[in-house]
Amino acid sequence: MASSKPILCGPCHKGEVTTKADIWCYNCDEGLCSTCLSHHKRFKATCDHKTIDIKSYKPSIQAIKTECDKHGQQLNLYCPSHLMPCCDECISTSHSKCTGIKSLAGVVEKTKIEKSKETVETDISSLVNVLNKLISNKSENIKTGENQCVSIKKSITEIRKEINKHLDHLEKKLCQETDTIWNQEKSKATDFISEIDRKTKNLKK
């Protein structure tokens, strides 16, 4: 590793407790002890963060020093012209003509906020993608439902036609049978009347 000093657990350090980190979280950009890691994995916002064993972690740049090597003072300022942290003595001697000197704590905090913003933006982008997929699926469901509705109505119309066709056939058949029976009964009645007339005439004679 770039520094011989052990990496401390970020959450514990914020609570003014010095605990050696066992894991490094790339998303949070800080170390975690085993206890904080268990909490880290239980939270929805951090459960999928990329972590690595602290022994395998190698910082891409040298760890930021807290004291000035030249003057032995606390590094509490940042020179944007030279892109480096400075102490009060450095500012007065080597950066007196530099402009835009800022508080180092403010620069570090702004960097963390920007990283947090990137994480939030990534989470929002993922959420938007999920919502777009839900909208797409629901739209497909609506389209499928409309097609099924049209198909069902068409089937009902076809069934109605078949029923009407069958009823027309029954009507025609029943009418024909009615006509046949009526003609038979009418013929019998006519023959009976003719027979009565004939016998009546014979009686008169």
DRENPAMI-110686 format. One record per atom (N, C-alpha, C): atom name; residue number from 0; x, z, y. Coordinates in nm, 2 decimals, m for minus. Example, Ala and Ser with C-alpha at 12.3 -4.5 7.8 and 13.67 -1.06 7.14 Angstrom:
<atoms>
   atom    nr     east       up    north
      N     0     1.32     0.78    m0.57
     CA     0     1.23     0.78    m0.45
      C     0     1.32     0.78    m0.33
      N     1     1.28     0.71    m0.22
     CA     1     1.37     0.71    m0.11
      C     1     1.29     0.79     0.00
</atoms>
This chain:
<atoms>
   atom    nr     east       up    north
      N     0     0.08     0.00    m0.12
     CA     0     0.00     0.00     0.00
      C     0     0.09     0.00     0.13
      N     1     0.03    m0.04     0.24
     CA     1     0.11    m0.05     0.36
      C     1     0.15     0.08     0.42
      N     2     0.08     0.19     0.38
     CA     2     0.11     0.32     0.43
      C     2     0.12     0.42     0.32
      N     3     0.22     0.51     0.34
     CA     3     0.25     0.61     0.23
      C     3     0.14     0.72     0.24
      N     4     0.08     0.74     0.35
     CA     4    m0.03     0.84     0.37
      C     4    m0.15     0.81     0.29
      N     5    m0.21     0.91     0.22
     CA     5    m0.33     0.88     0.14
      C     5    m0.45     0.85     0.23
      N     6    m0.53     0.76     0.18
     CA     6    m0.65     0.72     0.26
      C     6    m0.76     0.83     0.24
      N     7    m0.81     0.87     0.35
     CA     7    m0.91     0.98     0.35
      C     7    m1.05     0.92     0.33
      N     8    m1.15     1.01     0.28
     CA     8    m1.29     0.97     0.27
      C     8    m1.35     0.96     0.41
      N     9    m1.40     0.85     0.45
     CA     9    m1.46     0.83     0.58
      C     9    m1.57     0.93     0.61
      N    10    m1.68     0.93     0.53
     CA    10    m1.79     1.02     0.56
      C    10    m1.75     1.17     0.57
      N    11    m1.66     1.21     0.48
     CA    11    m1.61     1.35     0.48
      C    11    m1.53     1.38     0.61
      N    12    m1.45     1.28     0.65
     CA    12    m1.37     1.30     0.77
      C    12    m1.46     1.31     0.89
      N    13    m1.57     1.23     0.90
     CA    13    m1.66     1.25     1.01
      C    13    m1.73     1.38     1.01
      N    14    m1.74     1.45     0.89
     CA    14    m1.79     1.58     0.89
      C    14    m1.68     1.69     0.90
      N    15    m1.57     1.64     0.95
     CA    15    m1.45     1.73     0.97
      C    15    m1.40     1.80     0.84
      N    16    m1.42     1.72     0.73
     CA    16    m1.37     1.77     0.60
      C    16    m1.26     1.67     0.55
      N    17    m1.15     1.72     0.51
     CA    17    m1.04     1.63     0.46
      C    17    m1.05     1.61     0.31
      N    18    m1.09     1.49     0.27
     CA    18    m1.10     1.47     0.13
      C    18    m1.03     1.33     0.10
      N    19    m0.95     1.33    m0.01
     CA    19    m0.88     1.20    m0.04
      C    19    m0.98     1.10    m0.10
      N    20    m0.97     0.98    m0.06
     CA    20    m1.07     0.87    m0.10
      C    20    m1.03     0.83    m0.24
      N    21    m1.13     0.80    m0.33
     CA    21    m1.10     0.75    m0.46
      C    21    m1.14     0.60    m0.47
      N    22    m1.22     0.56    m0.37
     CA    22    m1.28     0.42    m0.37
      C    22    m1.27     0.36    m0.23
      N    23    m1.25     0.23    m0.22
     CA    23    m1.25     0.17    m0.09
      C    23    m1.37     0.07    m0.08
      N    24    m1.45     0.09     0.02
     CA    24    m1.57     0.00     0.04
      C    24    m1.54    m0.11     0.14
      N    25    m1.54    m0.23     0.10
     CA    25    m1.51    m0.34     0.19
      C    25    m1.61    m0.36     0.30
      N    26    m1.74    m0.34     0.26
     CA    26    m1.85    m0.36     0.36
      C    26    m1.84    m0.26     0.47
      N    27    m1.82    m0.13     0.43
     CA    27    m1.81    m0.03     0.53
      C    27    m1.67    m0.01     0.60
      N    28    m1.57    m0.08     0.53
     CA    28    m1.44    m0.07     0.58
      C    28    m1.38     0.07     0.59
      N    29    m1.41     0.15     0.48
     CA    29    m1.36     0.29     0.48
      C    29    m1.35     0.34     0.34
      N    30    m1.28     0.44     0.32
     CA    30    m1.26     0.50     0.19
      C    30    m1.38     0.60     0.16
      N    31    m1.40     0.62     0.02
     CA    31    m1.50     0.71    m0.02
      C    31    m1.45     0.80    m0.13
      N    32    m1.49     0.92    m0.13
     CA    32    m1.45     1.01    m0.24
      C    32    m1.56     0.99    m0.35
      N    33    m1.54     1.05    m0.47
     CA    33    m1.64     1.03    m0.58
      C    33    m1.78     1.08    m0.54
      N    34    m1.78     1.19    m0.47
     CA    34    m1.91     1.25    m0.43
      C    34    m1.99     1.16    m0.33
      N    35    m1.92     1.11    m0.23
     CA    35    m1.98     1.02    m0.13
      C    35    m2.02     0.89    m0.20
      N    36    m1.93     0.84    m0.30
     CA    36    m1.96     0.72    m0.36
      C    36    m2.10     0.72    m0.44
      N    37    m2.12     0.84    m0.50
     CA    37    m2.25     0.85    m0.57
      C    37    m2.37     0.84    m0.48
      N    38    m2.36     0.90    m0.36
     CA    38    m2.46     0.88    m0.26
      C    38    m2.47     0.74    m0.21
      N    39    m2.35     0.68    m0.19
     CA    39    m2.34     0.54    m0.14
      C    39    m2.41     0.44    m0.23
      N    40    m2.41     0.47    m0.36
     CA    40    m2.47     0.37    m0.46
      C    40    m2.62     0.40    m0.47
      N    41    m2.67     0.52    m0.43
     CA    41    m2.81     0.55    m0.44
      C    41    m2.89     0.49    m0.32
      N    42    m2.83     0.47    m0.21
     CA    42    m2.90     0.42    m0.09
      C    42    m2.92     0.27    m0.11
      N    43    m3.04     0.22    m0.07
     CA    43    m3.07     0.08    m0.08
      C    43    m2.99    m0.01     0.00
      N    44    m2.95     0.04     0.12
     CA    44    m2.87    m0.04     0.22
      C    44    m2.73    m0.06     0.18
      N    45    m2.68     0.03     0.09
     CA    45    m2.53     0.03     0.05
      C    45    m2.51     0.01    m0.10
      N    46    m2.62     0.01    m0.18
     CA    46    m2.60     0.01    m0.32
      C    46    m2.53    m0.12    m0.38
      N    47    m2.54    m0.23    m0.30
     CA    47    m2.47    m0.35    m0.35
      C    47    m2.34    m0.38    m0.27
      N    48    m2.29    m0.28    m0.21
     CA    48    m2.16    m0.30    m0.13
      C    48    m2.04    m0.32    m0.23
      N    49    m1.95    m0.40    m0.19
     CA    49    m1.83    m0.43    m0.28
      C    49    m1.73    m0.32    m0.26
      N    50    m1.70    m0.26    m0.38
     CA    50    m1.60    m0.15    m0.38
      C    50    m1.49    m0.18    m0.47
      N    51    m1.37    m0.11    m0.45
     CA    51    m1.26    m0.12    m0.54
      C    51    m1.19     0.01    m0.55
      N    52    m1.12     0.03    m0.66
     CA    52    m1.04     0.16    m0.68
      C    52    m0.94     0.16    m0.57
      N    53    m0.92     0.28    m0.51
     CA    53    m0.83     0.30    m0.40
      C    53    m0.68     0.27    m0.44
      N    54    m0.65     0.28    m0.57
     CA    54    m0.51     0.24    m0.61
      C    54    m0.49     0.09    m0.60
      N    55    m0.60     0.02    m0.62
     CA    55    m0.58    m0.13    m0.61
      C    55    m0.60    m0.19    m0.47
      N    56    m0.64    m0.11    m0.38
     CA    56    m0.67    m0.16    m0.25
      C    56    m0.54    m0.18    m0.17
      N    57    m0.53    m0.30    m0.11
     CA    57    m0.41    m0.33    m0.03
      C    57    m0.46    m0.38     0.11
      N    58    m0.44    m0.31     0.21
     CA    58    m0.49    m0.35     0.35
      C    58    m0.42    m0.48     0.38
      N    59    m0.49    m0.57     0.45
     CA    59    m0.43    m0.70     0.49
      C    59    m0.34    m0.69     0.61
      N    60    m0.36    m0.58     0.69
     CA    60    m0.27    m0.55     0.80
      C    60    m0.22    m0.41     0.79
      N    61    m0.11    m0.38     0.86
     CA    61    m0.06    m0.25     0.86
      C    61    m0.16    m0.15     0.92
      N    62    m0.16    m0.03     0.86
     CA    62    m0.26     0.07     0.91
      C    62    m0.22     0.11     1.06
      N    63    m0.33     0.12     1.14
     CA    63    m0.31     0.15     1.28
      C    63    m0.25     0.29     1.30
      N    64    m0.15     0.30     1.37
     CA    64    m0.08     0.43     1.40
      C    64    m0.16     0.51     1.50
      N    65    m0.15     0.64     1.50
     CA    65    m0.22     0.72     1.60
      C    65    m0.13     0.77     1.71
      N    66     0.00     0.76     1.68
     CA    66     0.10     0.81     1.78
      C    66     0.20     0.70     1.82
      N    67     0.24     0.69     1.94
     CA    67     0.34     0.59     1.99
      C    67     0.48     0.62     1.94
      N    68     0.54     0.52     1.87
     CA    68     0.67     0.54     1.81
      C    68     0.78     0.56     1.92
      N    69     0.75     0.50     2.04
     CA    69     0.85     0.51     2.15
      C    69     0.84     0.63     2.23
      N    70     0.72     0.68     2.26
     CA    70     0.70     0.80     2.35
      C    70     0.65     0.92     2.27
      N    71     0.60     0.91     2.15
     CA    71     0.55     1.02     2.08
      C    71     0.42     1.07     2.13
      N    72     0.35     1.00     2.21
     CA    72     0.22     1.04     2.26
      C    72     0.11     0.97     2.18
      N    73    m0.01     1.03     2.20
     CA    73    m0.13     0.98     2.14
      C    73    m0.17     0.84     2.19
      N    74    m0.19     0.75     2.09
     CA    74    m0.23     0.61     2.13
      C    74    m0.38     0.61     2.16
      N    75    m0.42     0.61     2.29
     CA    75    m0.56     0.63     2.33
      C    75    m0.61     0.51     2.41
      N    76    m0.52     0.41     2.44
     CA    76    m0.56     0.30     2.52
      C    76    m0.53     0.16     2.45
      N    77    m0.59     0.06     2.50
     CA    77    m0.57    m0.07     2.43
      C    77    m0.55    m0.18     2.54
      N    78    m0.44    m0.26     2.52
     CA    78    m0.41    m0.37     2.62
      C    78    m0.45    m0.50     2.56
      N    79    m0.56    m0.56     2.62
     CA    79    m0.61    m0.69     2.57
      C    79    m0.51    m0.80     2.59
      N    80    m0.42    m0.79     2.69
     CA    80    m0.33    m0.90     2.72
      C    80    m0.22    m0.91     2.61
      N    81    m0.18    m0.79     2.55
     CA    81    m0.08    m0.79     2.44
      C    81    m0.14    m0.76     2.31
      N    82    m0.27    m0.74     2.31
     CA    82    m0.35    m0.71     2.18
      C    82    m0.28    m0.60     2.10
      N    83    m0.26    m0.48     2.17
     CA    83    m0.19    m0.37     2.10
      C    83    m0.24    m0.24     2.16
      N    84    m0.24    m0.13     2.08
     CA    84    m0.27     0.00     2.13
      C    84    m0.15     0.06     2.21
      N    85    m0.18     0.14     2.31
     CA    85    m0.08     0.20     2.39
      C    85    m0.11     0.35     2.43
      N    86     0.00     0.42     2.46
     CA    86    m0.02     0.55     2.51
      C    86    m0.02     0.55     2.67
      N    87    m0.03     0.66     2.73
     CA    87    m0.03     0.67     2.88
      C    87     0.10     0.62     2.94
      N    88     0.21     0.66     2.87
     CA    88     0.34     0.63     2.91
      C    88     0.37     0.48     2.90
      N    89     0.32     0.42     2.79
     CA    89     0.33     0.27     2.77
      C    89     0.26     0.19     2.89
      N    90     0.15     0.24     2.93
     CA    90     0.07     0.17     3.03
      C    90     0.15     0.17     3.16
      N    91     0.21     0.29     3.20
     CA    91     0.28     0.30     3.32
      C    91     0.41     0.23     3.33
      N    92     0.47     0.22     3.21
     CA    92     0.61     0.15     3.21
      C    92     0.61     0.01     3.17
      N    93     0.53    m0.03     3.06
     CA    93     0.54    m0.16     3.01
      C    93     0.42    m0.25     3.03
      N    94     0.31    m0.19     3.07
     CA    94     0.18    m0.26     3.09
      C    94     0.12    m0.24     3.23
      N    95     0.20    m0.21     3.33
     CA    95     0.15    m0.17     3.46
      C    95     0.09    m0.29     3.53
      N    96     0.13    m0.41     3.49
     CA    96     0.07    m0.54     3.55
      C    96    m0.04    m0.60     3.47
      N    97    m0.07    m0.54     3.35
     CA    97    m0.17    m0.59     3.26
      C    97    m0.31    m0.54     3.32
      N    98    m0.41    m0.63     3.30
     CA    98    m0.54    m0.60     3.35
      C    98    m0.64    m0.58     3.23
      N    99    m0.75    m0.51     3.25
     CA    99    m0.85    m0.50     3.15
      C    99    m0.82    m0.39     3.05
      N   100    m0.73    m0.29     3.08
     CA   100    m0.69    m0.19     2.99
      C   100    m0.82    m0.11     2.95
      N   101    m0.84    m0.09     2.82
     CA   101    m0.96    m0.03     2.77
      C   101    m0.93     0.09     2.68
      N   102    m1.03     0.17     2.66
     CA   102    m1.01     0.29     2.57
      C   102    m1.00     0.24     2.43
      N   103    m0.90     0.29     2.35
     CA   103    m0.88     0.24     2.21
      C   103    m1.00     0.28     2.13
      N   104    m1.06     0.40     2.15
     CA   104    m1.17     0.45     2.07
      C   104    m1.29     0.35     2.10
      N   105    m1.31     0.31     2.22
     CA   105    m1.42     0.22     2.25
      C   105    m1.40     0.08     2.18
      N   106    m1.28     0.03     2.18
     CA   106    m1.25    m0.09     2.11
      C   106    m1.28    m0.08     1.96
      N   107    m1.23     0.03     1.90
     CA   107    m1.25     0.05     1.76
      C   107    m1.40     0.06     1.73
      N   108    m1.48     0.14     1.81
     CA   108    m1.62     0.15     1.79
      C   108    m1.69     0.02     1.80
      N   109    m1.65    m0.06     1.90
     CA   109    m1.71    m0.19     1.92
      C   109    m1.69    m0.28     1.80
      N   110    m1.57    m0.27     1.74
     CA   110    m1.53    m0.35     1.62
      C   110    m1.62    m0.31     1.51
      N   111    m1.64    m0.18     1.49
     CA   111    m1.73    m0.13     1.38
      C   111    m1.87    m0.17     1.40
      N   112    m1.92    m0.17     1.53
     CA   112    m2.06    m0.21     1.56
      C   112    m2.07    m0.36     1.53
      N   113    m1.97    m0.44     1.56
     CA   113    m1.98    m0.59     1.54
      C   113    m1.98    m0.61     1.39
      N   114    m1.90    m0.53     1.31
     CA   114    m1.91    m0.55     1.16
      C   114    m2.04    m0.51     1.11
      N   115    m2.10    m0.40     1.16
     CA   115    m2.23    m0.35     1.12
      C   115    m2.34    m0.46     1.16
      N   116    m2.32    m0.52     1.27
     CA   116    m2.41    m0.63     1.32
      C   116    m2.41    m0.75     1.22
      N   117    m2.28    m0.78     1.18
     CA   117    m2.27    m0.89     1.08
      C   117    m2.34    m0.86     0.95
      N   118    m2.33    m0.73     0.91
     CA   118    m2.39    m0.69     0.78
      C   118    m2.54    m0.70     0.80
      N   119    m2.59    m0.65     0.91
     CA   119    m2.74    m0.65     0.94
      C   119    m2.79    m0.80     0.94
      N   120    m2.71    m0.88     1.01
     CA   120    m2.75    m1.02     1.02
      C   120    m2.76    m1.09     0.88
      N   121    m2.66    m1.05     0.80
     CA   121    m2.65    m1.11     0.66
      C   121    m2.78    m1.06     0.58
      N   122    m2.81    m0.93     0.60
     CA   122    m2.93    m0.87     0.53
      C   122    m3.05    m0.94     0.58
      N   123    m3.06    m0.96     0.71
     CA   123    m3.18    m1.03     0.76
      C   123    m3.20    m1.17     0.71
      N   124    m3.08    m1.24     0.71
     CA   124    m3.08    m1.38     0.66
      C   124    m3.13    m1.38     0.51
      N   125    m3.08    m1.29     0.43
     CA   125    m3.12    m1.28     0.29
      C   125    m3.27    m1.25     0.28
      N   126    m3.32    m1.16     0.37
     CA   126    m3.46    m1.12     0.37
      C   126    m3.55    m1.24     0.41
      N   127    m3.50    m1.32     0.51
     CA   127    m3.57    m1.44     0.56
      C   127    m3.58    m1.54     0.45
      N   128    m3.47    m1.56     0.37
     CA   128    m3.47    m1.65     0.26
      C   128    m3.58    m1.61     0.15
      N   129    m3.58    m1.48     0.13
     CA   129    m3.68    m1.43     0.03
      C   129    m3.82    m1.46     0.08
      N   130    m3.85    m1.43     0.20
     CA   130    m3.98    m1.45     0.26
      C   130    m4.02    m1.60     0.26
      N   131    m3.92    m1.68     0.29
     CA   131    m3.94    m1.83     0.29
      C   131    m3.98    m1.87     0.15
      N   132    m3.91    m1.82     0.05
     CA   132    m3.94    m1.85    m0.09
      C   132    m4.09    m1.80    m0.13
      N   133    m4.12    m1.68    m0.08
     CA   133    m4.26    m1.63    m0.11
      C   133    m4.36    m1.73    m0.04
      N   134    m4.34    m1.77     0.08
     CA   134    m4.43    m1.86     0.15
      C   134    m4.44    m1.99     0.07
      N   135    m4.32    m2.04     0.03
     CA   135    m4.32    m2.17    m0.05
      C   135    m4.40    m2.16    m0.18
      N   136    m4.38    m2.04    m0.25
     CA   136    m4.46    m2.02    m0.37
      C   136    m4.61    m2.01    m0.35
      N   137    m4.64    m1.94    m0.25
     CA   137    m4.79    m1.92    m0.21
      C   137    m4.85    m2.06    m0.17
      N   138    m4.77    m2.14    m0.10
     CA   138    m4.82    m2.27    m0.06
      C   138    m4.84    m2.36    m0.18
      N   139    m4.75    m2.35    m0.28
     CA   139    m4.76    m2.42    m0.41
      C   139    m4.88    m2.37    m0.48
      N   140    m4.91    m2.24    m0.48
     CA   140    m5.02    m2.19    m0.55
      C   140    m5.15    m2.24    m0.49
      N   141    m5.16    m2.24    m0.35
     CA   141    m5.28    m2.29    m0.29
      C   141    m5.30    m2.44    m0.32
      N   142    m5.19    m2.52    m0.32
     CA   142    m5.20    m2.66    m0.36
      C   142    m5.25    m2.68    m0.50
      N   143    m5.20    m2.60    m0.59
     CA   143    m5.24    m2.60    m0.73
      C   143    m5.39    m2.56    m0.75
      N   144    m5.43    m2.46    m0.67
     CA   144    m5.56    m2.41    m0.68
      C   144    m5.66    m2.51    m0.63
      N   145    m5.62    m2.58    m0.52
     CA   145    m5.71    m2.69    m0.46
      C   145    m5.73    m2.80    m0.56
      N   146    m5.62    m2.84    m0.63
     CA   146    m5.63    m2.95    m0.73
      C   146    m5.72    m2.91    m0.85
      N   147    m5.70    m2.78    m0.89
     CA   147    m5.78    m2.73    m1.00
      C   147    m5.93    m2.72    m0.96
      N   148    m5.96    m2.68    m0.83
     CA   148    m6.09    m2.68    m0.79
      C   148    m6.16    m2.82    m0.79
      N   149    m6.08    m2.92    m0.74
     CA   149    m6.14    m3.06    m0.75
      C   149    m6.16    m3.10    m0.89
      N   150    m6.07    m3.07    m0.98
     CA   150    m6.08    m3.10    m1.12
      C   150    m6.21    m3.04    m1.18
      N   151    m6.23    m2.91    m1.15
     CA   151    m6.35    m2.84    m1.21
      C   151    m6.48    m2.90    m1.16
      N   152    m6.48    m2.93    m1.02
     CA   152    m6.60    m3.00    m0.97
      C   152    m6.63    m3.13    m1.03
      N   153    m6.52    m3.20    m1.06
     CA   153    m6.54    m3.33    m1.12
      C   153    m6.59    m3.32    m1.27
      N   154    m6.54    m3.22    m1.34
     CA   154    m6.59    m3.19    m1.47
      C   154    m6.74    m3.15    m1.47
      N   155    m6.77    m3.07    m1.37
     CA   155    m6.91    m3.03    m1.36
      C   155    m7.00    m3.15    m1.34
      N   156    m6.96    m3.24    m1.25
     CA   156    m7.04    m3.36    m1.22
      C   156    m7.05    m3.45    m1.35
      N   157    m6.94    m3.46    m1.43
     CA   157    m6.95    m3.54    m1.55
      C   157    m7.04    m3.47    m1.65
      N   158    m7.04    m3.34    m1.66
     CA   158    m7.13    m3.27    m1.76
      C   158    m7.27    m3.29    m1.71
      N   159    m7.29    m3.28    m1.58
     CA   159    m7.43    m3.30    m1.53
      C   159    m7.48    m3.44    m1.56
      N   160    m7.40    m3.54    m1.55
     CA   160    m7.44    m3.68    m1.59
      C   160    m7.47    m3.69    m1.74
      N   161    m7.39    m3.62    m1.82
     CA   161    m7.42    m3.63    m1.96
      C   161    m7.55    m3.56    m1.99
      N   162    m7.58    m3.44    m1.92
     CA   162    m7.70    m3.37    m1.95
      C   162    m7.82    m3.45    m1.90
      N   163    m7.81    m3.52    m1.78
     CA   163    m7.91    m3.60    m1.73
      C   163    m7.94    m3.72    m1.83
      N   164    m7.83    m3.77    m1.88
     CA   164    m7.85    m3.89    m1.98
      C   164    m7.92    m3.84    m2.10
      N   165    m7.89    m3.72    m2.15
     CA   165    m7.96    m3.67    m2.27
      C   165    m8.10    m3.64    m2.24
      N   166    m8.13    m3.58    m2.12
     CA   166    m8.27    m3.55    m2.08
      C   166    m8.35    m3.68    m2.07
      N   167    m8.29    m3.78    m2.01
     CA   167    m8.36    m3.91    m1.99
      C   167    m8.39    m3.97    m2.13
      N   168    m8.30    m3.96    m2.23
     CA   168    m8.32    m4.01    m2.36
      C   168    m8.44    m3.93    m2.43
      N   169    m8.44    m3.79    m2.41
     CA   169    m8.55    m3.71    m2.47
      C   169    m8.68    m3.75    m2.40
      N   170    m8.68    m3.77    m2.27
     CA   170    m8.80    m3.81    m2.20
      C   170    m8.86    m3.94    m2.25
      N   171    m8.77    m4.03    m2.27
     CA   171    m8.82    m4.17    m2.32
      C   171    m8.87    m4.16    m2.46
      N   172    m8.80    m4.08    m2.54
     CA   172    m8.84    m4.06    m2.68
      C   172    m8.98    m3.99    m2.69
      N   173    m8.99    m3.88    m2.61
     CA   173    m9.12    m3.81    m2.61
      C   173    m9.23    m3.89    m2.56
      N   174    m9.21    m3.97    m2.45
     CA   174    m9.31    m4.06    m2.40
      C   174    m9.36    m4.16    m2.50
      N   175    m9.26    m4.22    m2.57
     CA   175    m9.29    m4.31    m2.68
      C   175    m9.37    m4.25    m2.79
      N   176    m9.34    m4.13    m2.83
     CA   176    m9.41    m4.06    m2.93
      C   176    m9.55    m4.03    m2.88
      N   177    m9.56    m3.99    m2.76
     CA   177    m9.70    m3.96    m2.70
      C   177    m9.78    m4.08    m2.70
      N   178    m9.73    m4.20    m2.66
     CA   178    m9.80    m4.32    m2.65
      C   178    m9.85    m4.36    m2.79
      N   179    m9.76    m4.34    m2.89
     CA   179    m9.79    m4.38    m3.03
      C   179    m9.91    m4.30    m3.08
      N   180    m9.90    m4.16    m3.06
     CA   180   m10.00    m4.07    m3.11
      C   180   m10.14    m4.10    m3.03
      N   181   m10.12    m4.12    m2.90
     CA   181   m10.25    m4.15    m2.82
      C   181   m10.31    m4.28    m2.87
      N   182   m10.23    m4.38    m2.89
     CA   182   m10.29    m4.51    m2.94
      C   182   m10.36    m4.50    m3.07
      N   183   m10.30    m4.41    m3.16
     CA   183   m10.36    m4.39    m3.29
      C   183   m10.49    m4.32    m3.28
      N   184   m10.49    m4.21    m3.19
     CA   184   m10.62    m4.14    m3.17
      C   184   m10.72    m4.22    m3.10
      N   185   m10.68    m4.30    m3.00
     CA   185   m10.77    m4.38    m2.93
      C   185   m10.83    m4.49    m3.02
      N   186   m10.75    m4.54    m3.11
     CA   186   m10.80    m4.64    m3.21
      C   186   m10.90    m4.58    m3.30
      N   187   m10.88    m4.46    m3.34
     CA   187   m10.97    m4.39    m3.43
      C   187   m11.11    m4.37    m3.36
      N   188   m11.09    m4.32    m3.23
     CA   188   m11.21    m4.29    m3.15
      C   188   m11.29    m4.42    m3.13
      N   189   m11.22    m4.53    m3.10
     CA   189   m11.29    m4.66    m3.08
      C   189   m11.36    m4.71    m3.21
      N   190   m11.29    m4.70    m3.32
     CA   190   m11.35    m4.74    m3.45
      C   190   m11.48    m4.65    m3.48
      N   191   m11.47    m4.52    m3.44
     CA   191   m11.58    m4.43    m3.47
      C   191   m11.70    m4.47    m3.38
      N   192   m11.67    m4.50    m3.26
     CA   192   m11.78    m4.55    m3.17
      C   192   m11.85    m4.68    m3.22
      N   193   m11.76    m4.77    m3.26
     CA   193   m11.82    m4.90    m3.31
      C   193   m11.90    m4.87    m3.44
      N   194   m11.86    m4.78    m3.52
     CA   194   m11.94    m4.75    m3.64
      C   194   m12.07    m4.69    m3.61
      N   195   m12.07    m4.60    m3.51
     CA   195   m12.20    m4.54    m3.47
      C   195   m12.29    m4.64    m3.41
      N   196   m12.24    m4.73    m3.32
     CA   196   m12.32    m4.84    m3.27
      C   196   m12.38    m4.93    m3.38
      N   197   m12.30    m4.96    m3.47
     CA   197   m12.35    m5.04    m3.58
      C   197   m12.47    m4.97    m3.66
      N   198   m12.45    m4.85    m3.69
     CA   198   m12.55    m4.78    m3.76
      C   198   m12.68    m4.76    m3.68
      N   199   m12.66    m4.74    m3.55
     CA   199   m12.77    m4.72    m3.46
      C   199   m12.86    m4.85    m3.46
      N   200   m12.79    m4.96    m3.45
     CA   200   m12.86    m5.09    m3.45
      C   200   m12.94    m5.11    m3.58
      N   201   m12.88    m5.07    m3.69
     CA   201   m12.94    m5.09    m3.82
      C   201   m13.07    m5.00    m3.83
      N   202   m13.06    m4.88    m3.77
     CA   202   m13.17    m4.79    m3.78
      C   202   m13.29    m4.85    m3.69
      N   203   m13.26    m4.91    m3.58
     CA   203   m13.36    m4.97    m3.50
      C   203   m13.43    m5.08    m3.57
      N   204   m13.35    m5.16    m3.64
     CA   204   m13.41    m5.27    m3.72
      C   204   m13.51    m5.22    m3.82
</atoms>
